[in-house]
Amino acid sequence: MTDLARILIIIGLVITFAGVLLLIAIRYFPWLGNLPGDIRFETENFNVYLPLATMLLVSILASIILNIVIRIFRR
């Protein structure tokens, strides 16, 4: 049971950290989420937002950062 508790605490901390990063990103990068490749469809009663370009940009940046971190700690 203690292993499950530790895993849940770690998951909670990761989610909290991701939320803080999202708040910081929105404050300092207001264009994030409004890139030209993001699809927005709005009607009177229905809204659809697909941030395709934003997801691609975040994925590329995360891959680069994780590769750098892995290479640093591998040595």
PEWOSUL-V807114 format. One record per backbone hydrogen bond with DSSP energy under -0.5 kcal/mol. NH is the residue of the N-H (numbers start at 1). CO is the residue of the C=O. If there is no record, write none. Layout:
((NH/CO) (NH/CO))
This chain:
((5/1) (6/2) (7/3) (8/4) (9/5) (10/6) (11/7) (12/8) (13/9) (14/10) (15/11) (16/12) (17/13) (18/14) (19/15) (20/16) (21/17) (22/18) (23/19) (24/20) (25/21) (26/22) (27/23) (28/24) (29/25) (32/29) (34/31) (38/35) (39/50) (41/48) (43/46) (48/41) (50/39) (51/49) (52/50) (55/51) (56/52) (57/53) (58/54) (59/55) (60/56) (61/57) (62/58) (63/59) (64/60) (65/61) (66/62) (67/63) (68/64) (69/65) (70/66) (71/67) (72/68) (73/69) (74/70) (75/71) (75/72))
